[in-house]
Amino acid sequence: MIQYTVTVSVPNELAREWETWMTEKHIDDVMATGKFISAHLWRLQSPEGSTYTRFQTQYAAESMEDYDDYRMNFAPSLQADHSAVFSSKVTASREILESIKKW
């Protein structure tokens, strides 16, 4: 199992718009690629008092091959869609985690 995690910092004044766009469009588009078996959107609760709201989206893939196919064939256009709507107002970082054991 592979977990693809995207952490995004969104200015507070755009947080609601960004969250709506993610829940009503972007995550559905990512899942429609067929490369992930689940997705989970989180809002980070700390640190408080920041001018940014941080979100984390976690996508689970059955294999590294599925993730690699997503990255090569789908991610560029989906990331371009995100940039077209939110441009440089948000920043994102990405991580890939490989499951070792689940309790």
Z-matrix of the N, CA and C atoms (Angstrom, degrees):
N
C 1 1.460
C 2 1.532 1 107.99
N 3 1.311 2 115.13 1 136.28
C 4 1.463 3 122.99 2 178.56
C 5 1.521 4 108.02 3 -118.34
N 6 1.333 5 116.11 4 137.31
C 7 1.457 6 120.36 5 174.05
C 8 1.521 7 108.42 6 -115.27
N 9 1.316 8 115.03 7 122.11
C 10 1.461 9 123.01 8 175.81
C 11 1.518 10 106.27 9 -100.30
N 12 1.327 11 116.36 10 117.94
C 13 1.459 12 121.82 11 -175.21
C 14 1.526 13 110.29 12 -116.90
N 15 1.330 14 115.64 13 128.41
C 16 1.459 15 121.70 14 177.61
C 17 1.525 16 107.37 15 -118.54
N 18 1.330 17 116.19 16 119.74
C 19 1.464 18 121.59 17 177.82
C 20 1.520 19 107.88 18 -107.39
N 21 1.334 20 116.07 19 128.42
C 22 1.461 21 121.62 20 -174.45
C 23 1.523 22 109.71 21 -126.72
N 24 1.332 23 115.94 22 136.06
C 25 1.465 24 122.49 23 172.89
C 26 1.523 25 107.73 24 -104.50
N 27 1.331 26 115.13 25 122.91
C 28 1.462 27 122.02 26 -174.37
C 29 1.532 28 108.16 27 -121.36
N 30 1.331 29 118.67 28 131.08
C 31 1.462 30 118.82 29 175.19
C 32 1.538 31 109.48 30 -54.98
N 33 1.317 32 115.91 31 138.92
C 34 1.468 33 120.32 32 -175.82
C 35 1.529 34 112.99 33 -51.32
N 36 1.329 35 117.23 34 -36.62
C 37 1.461 36 119.00 35 -177.39
C 38 1.531 37 112.51 36 -71.01
N 39 1.336 38 118.24 37 -14.29
C 40 1.472 39 121.93 38 177.24
C 41 1.528 40 112.71 39 -106.55
N 42 1.315 41 117.47 40 -3.41
C 43 1.470 42 120.59 41 -171.55
C 44 1.522 43 112.92 42 -58.67
N 45 1.302 44 118.25 43 -45.16
C 46 1.468 45 120.90 44 -178.94
C 47 1.529 46 111.07 45 -65.30
N 48 1.335 47 116.50 46 -44.43
C 49 1.467 48 120.73 47 178.69
C 50 1.538 49 110.42 48 -62.01
N 51 1.335 50 117.02 49 -44.25
C 52 1.462 51 121.27 50 -179.98
C 53 1.530 52 110.72 51 -62.95
N 54 1.329 53 116.31 52 -45.80
C 55 1.465 54 120.48 53 -179.70
C 56 1.532 55 111.12 54 -60.96
N 57 1.308 56 116.91 55 -43.12
C 58 1.464 57 120.98 56 178.46
C 59 1.521 58 110.63 57 -62.73
N 60 1.324 59 117.00 58 -44.78
C 61 1.463 60 120.78 59 179.48
C 62 1.529 61 110.75 60 -61.02
N 63 1.325 62 116.44 61 -40.85
C 64 1.469 63 120.11 62 179.22
C 65 1.523 64 111.42 63 -65.87
N 66 1.335 65 117.05 64 -45.68
C 67 1.465 66 119.94 65 -174.38
C 68 1.523 67 112.78 66 -77.44
N 69 1.326 68 117.80 67 -24.19
C 70 1.461 69 120.15 68 -177.68
C 71 1.525 70 113.94 69 -102.66
N 72 1.341 71 117.20 70 -13.40
C 73 1.466 72 118.54 71 -177.47
C 74 1.523 73 113.43 72 -136.94
N 75 1.317 74 116.88 73 -66.34
C 76 1.469 75 120.68 74 -165.79
C 77 1.528 76 113.82 75 -61.22
N 78 1.322 77 117.54 76 -49.45
C 79 1.462 78 118.84 77 -178.25
C 80 1.524 79 110.39 78 -63.60
N 81 1.321 80 117.79 79 -37.66
C 82 1.475 81 120.47 80 175.11
C 83 1.526 82 110.76 81 -60.64
N 84 1.337 83 117.13 82 -40.99
C 85 1.464 84 120.79 83 178.85
C 86 1.527 85 111.31 84 -64.32
N 87 1.329 86 116.89 85 -41.97
C 88 1.466 87 120.36 86 177.99
C 89 1.525 88 110.09 87 -63.57
N 90 1.316 89 116.80 88 -45.76
C 91 1.471 90 120.02 89 -179.10
C 92 1.529 91 111.59 90 -65.47
N 93 1.321 92 117.26 91 -30.05
C 94 1.469 93 120.94 92 179.91
C 95 1.532 94 112.44 93 -67.50
N 96 1.325 95 117.72 94 -14.53
C 97 1.471 96 120.19 95 176.68
C 98 1.525 97 110.99 96 -67.91
N 99 1.331 98 117.88 97 -20.47
C 100 1.452 99 121.78 98 -178.43
C 101 1.513 100 114.12 99 78.05
N 102 1.304 101 117.56 100 8.56
C 103 1.468 102 121.22 101 -176.58
C 104 1.526 103 113.33 102 -94.26
N 105 1.331 104 116.90 103 -10.39
C 106 1.462 105 120.80 104 -179.13
C 107 1.525 106 109.11 105 -125.03
N 108 1.333 107 115.32 106 149.39
C 109 1.463 108 120.02 107 -179.02
C 110 1.526 109 112.21 108 -100.20
N 111 1.341 110 116.63 109 -15.41
C 112 1.462 111 119.50 110 176.21
C 113 1.518 112 109.51 111 -161.23
N 114 1.331 113 114.71 112 162.25
C 115 1.464 114 121.66 113 175.85
C 116 1.520 115 107.94 114 -143.14
N 117 1.323 116 115.32 115 150.08
C 118 1.461 117 121.05 116 -179.53
C 119 1.520 118 107.54 117 -144.43
N 120 1.320 119 116.97 118 125.43
C 121 1.466 120 122.44 119 178.20
C 122 1.522 121 108.92 120 -103.09
N 123 1.321 122 115.66 121 130.11
C 124 1.468 123 122.62 122 -179.44
C 125 1.525 124 109.73 123 -121.95
N 126 1.325 125 116.21 124 147.95
C 127 1.466 126 122.36 125 168.86
C 128 1.528 127 106.05 126 -109.89
N 129 1.311 128 117.10 127 121.30
C 130 1.458 129 120.82 128 -179.53
C 131 1.524 130 109.57 129 -72.46
N 132 1.306 131 116.58 130 137.14
C 133 1.461 132 122.05 131 -173.69
C 134 1.527 133 114.26 132 -95.94
N 135 1.302 134 117.93 133 -7.38
C 136 1.460 135 119.33 134 178.19
C 137 1.520 136 108.43 135 -142.95
N 138 1.292 137 120.35 136 153.33
C 139 1.461 138 125.73 137 1.55
C 140 1.519 139 111.39 138 -79.22
N 141 1.292 140 116.59 139 149.10
C 142 1.462 141 122.06 140 178.13
C 143 1.521 142 109.94 141 -84.93
N 144 1.328 143 115.95 142 158.88
C 145 1.458 144 120.70 143 175.21
C 146 1.516 145 114.02 144 84.75
N 147 1.295 146 117.75 145 4.56
C 148 1.452 147 121.87 146 179.50
C 149 1.526 148 109.72 147 -78.72
N 150 1.307 149 116.67 148 161.81
C 151 1.460 150 121.46 149 174.83
C 152 1.523 151 110.95 150 -86.94
N 153 1.328 152 116.38 151 -1.85
C 154 1.455 153 122.52 152 178.47
C 155 1.522 154 110.34 153 -120.85
N 156 1.328 155 114.88 154 148.11
C 157 1.459 156 121.53 155 170.52
C 158 1.516 157 106.22 156 -105.78
N 159 1.329 158 115.90 157 133.75
C 160 1.462 159 120.18 158 179.54
C 161 1.521 160 109.69 159 -104.93
N 162 1.320 161 114.26 160 136.45
C 163 1.455 162 122.44 161 177.48
C 164 1.523 163 108.22 162 -124.36
N 165 1.316 164 114.65 163 154.02
C 166 1.456 165 119.92 164 174.42
C 167 1.524 166 108.32 165 -134.26
N 168 1.329 167 115.27 166 128.48
C 169 1.452 168 120.71 167 175.40
C 170 1.521 169 107.42 168 -111.11
N 171 1.331 170 115.67 169 128.66
C 172 1.455 171 121.50 170 -179.51
C 173 1.523 172 108.54 171 -116.18
N 174 1.316 173 114.98 172 124.15
C 175 1.457 174 122.00 173 177.66
C 176 1.522 175 107.99 174 -114.25
N 177 1.327 176 117.58 175 133.49
C 178 1.462 177 121.86 176 178.28
C 179 1.522 178 109.54 177 -104.71
N 180 1.322 179 115.39 178 129.70
C 181 1.463 180 122.47 179 175.59
C 182 1.520 181 108.71 180 -117.45
N 183 1.311 182 115.92 181 149.00
C 184 1.461 183 119.10 182 -179.88
C 185 1.517 184 112.42 183 -71.96
N 186 1.348 185 117.39 184 -26.70
C 187 1.463 186 119.43 185 -176.24
C 188 1.528 187 110.80 186 -150.19
N 189 1.319 188 114.99 187 162.97
C 190 1.458 189 121.01 188 175.45
C 191 1.530 190 109.62 189 -66.64
N 192 1.314 191 117.16 190 -30.28
C 193 1.460 192 120.74 191 177.64
C 194 1.532 193 111.21 192 -63.34
N 195 1.341 194 116.47 193 -40.86
C 196 1.468 195 119.70 194 176.47
C 197 1.521 196 110.69 195 -62.95
N 198 1.334 197 116.82 196 -44.62
C 199 1.467 198 119.51 197 178.46
C 200 1.526 199 110.82 198 -62.60
N 201 1.343 200 117.08 199 -46.10
C 202 1.466 201 120.22 200 -179.41
C 203 1.530 202 111.20 201 -59.53
N 204 1.325 203 117.31 202 -40.58
C 205 1.459 204 120.84 203 177.54
C 206 1.526 205 110.28 204 -62.95
N 207 1.329 206 116.56 205 -43.08
C 208 1.463 207 120.46 206 176.08
C 209 1.530 208 110.67 207 -58.93
N 210 1.320 209 115.99 208 -49.55
C 211 1.465 210 121.46 209 -176.58
C 212 1.530 211 111.51 210 -60.35
N 213 1.317 212 116.94 211 -40.47
C 214 1.460 213 120.54 212 -176.40
C 215 1.537 214 112.99 213 -80.19
N 216 1.328 215 117.19 214 -38.19
C 217 1.465 216 120.14 215 -168.98
C 218 1.524 217 115.86 216 -108.02
N 219 1.324 218 117.85 217 -16.18
C 220 1.460 219 119.92 218 -175.43
C 221 1.534 220 113.61 219 -125.67
N 222 1.320 221 117.16 220 -38.54
C 223 1.469 222 120.92 221 -173.68
C 224 1.525 223 113.97 222 -57.39
N 225 1.335 224 119.40 223 -43.87
C 226 1.472 225 117.59 224 -177.12
C 227 1.531 226 113.46 225 -56.03
N 228 1.320 227 118.35 226 -45.08
C 229 1.468 228 119.29 227 -178.28
C 230 1.521 229 111.47 228 -72.98
N 231 1.339 230 117.68 229 -36.71
C 232 1.467 231 119.84 230 178.62
C 233 1.527 232 111.12 231 -67.83
N 234 1.316 233 117.61 232 -38.18
C 235 1.462 234 120.46 233 176.81
C 236 1.529 235 110.67 234 -69.26
N 237 1.316 236 116.83 235 -34.38
C 238 1.468 237 120.38 236 176.46
C 239 1.529 238 110.57 237 -65.29
N 240 1.341 239 117.28 238 -38.64
C 241 1.471 240 120.74 239 175.84
C 242 1.522 241 110.22 240 -59.45
N 243 1.321 242 116.26 241 -44.62
C 244 1.469 243 121.41 242 179.82
C 245 1.524 244 109.74 243 -61.68
N 246 1.318 245 116.61 244 -46.53
C 247 1.462 246 120.72 245 -179.61
C 248 1.522 247 111.88 246 -63.91
N 249 1.325 248 117.81 247 -34.85
C 250 1.463 249 121.08 248 179.41
C 251 1.523 250 111.31 249 -64.31
N 252 1.329 251 116.74 250 -32.99
C 253 1.464 252 120.47 251 -178.17
C 254 1.530 253 111.11 252 -86.46
N 255 1.343 254 116.82 253 -42.14
C 256 1.467 255 119.81 254 -171.60
C 257 1.526 256 113.74 255 -114.06
N 258 1.314 257 117.88 256 -1.54
C 259 1.469 258 125.46 257 178.83
C 260 1.526 259 111.54 258 39.32
N 261 1.322 260 116.04 259 -133.57
C 262 1.465 261 120.08 260 -175.97
C 263 1.529 262 112.21 261 -91.81
N 264 1.327 263 117.30 262 14.01
C 265 1.463 264 120.68 263 -178.35
C 266 1.516 265 112.21 264 -74.25
N 267 1.323 266 117.39 265 -20.88
C 268 1.465 267 121.19 266 179.11
C 269 1.526 268 108.42 267 -121.70
N 270 1.321 269 115.36 268 153.32
C 271 1.458 270 120.39 269 175.78
C 272 1.524 271 108.46 270 -119.93
N 273 1.318 272 115.49 271 146.94
C 274 1.460 273 120.13 272 -177.59
C 275 1.520 274 110.30 273 -133.50
N 276 1.326 275 114.60 274 146.79
C 277 1.464 276 121.14 275 170.06
C 278 1.518 277 107.22 276 -129.97
N 279 1.318 278 115.34 277 151.02
C 280 1.462 279 120.38 278 -175.08
C 281 1.520 280 110.37 279 -128.67
N 282 1.337 281 115.20 280 144.40
C 283 1.459 282 121.51 281 177.46
C 284 1.524 283 109.04 282 -138.52
N 285 1.316 284 115.05 283 150.04
C 286 1.458 285 122.14 284 174.68
C 287 1.533 286 106.44 285 -118.06
N 288 1.325 287 116.04 286 126.63
C 289 1.461 288 120.31 287 177.76
C 290 1.523 289 109.09 288 -119.68
N 291 1.307 290 116.01 289 140.39
C 292 1.452 291 121.78 290 176.92
C 293 1.529 292 108.18 291 -107.41
N 294 1.314 293 116.36 292 127.71
C 295 1.469 294 121.07 293 -179.89
C 296 1.518 295 110.52 294 -70.08
N 297 1.318 296 115.51 295 133.54
C 298 1.459 297 121.38 296 175.78
C 299 1.517 298 110.19 297 -102.32
N 300 1.336 299 115.39 298 -49.18
C 301 1.469 300 120.06 299 -179.71
C 302 1.512 301 108.33 300 -159.61
N 303 1.326 302 115.79 301 143.17
C 304 1.465 303 121.01 302 178.75
C 305 1.520 304 108.35 303 -121.26
N 306 1.323 305 117.12 304 133.52
C 307 1.468 306 121.77 305 177.99
C 308 1.498 307 109.54 306 -102.78
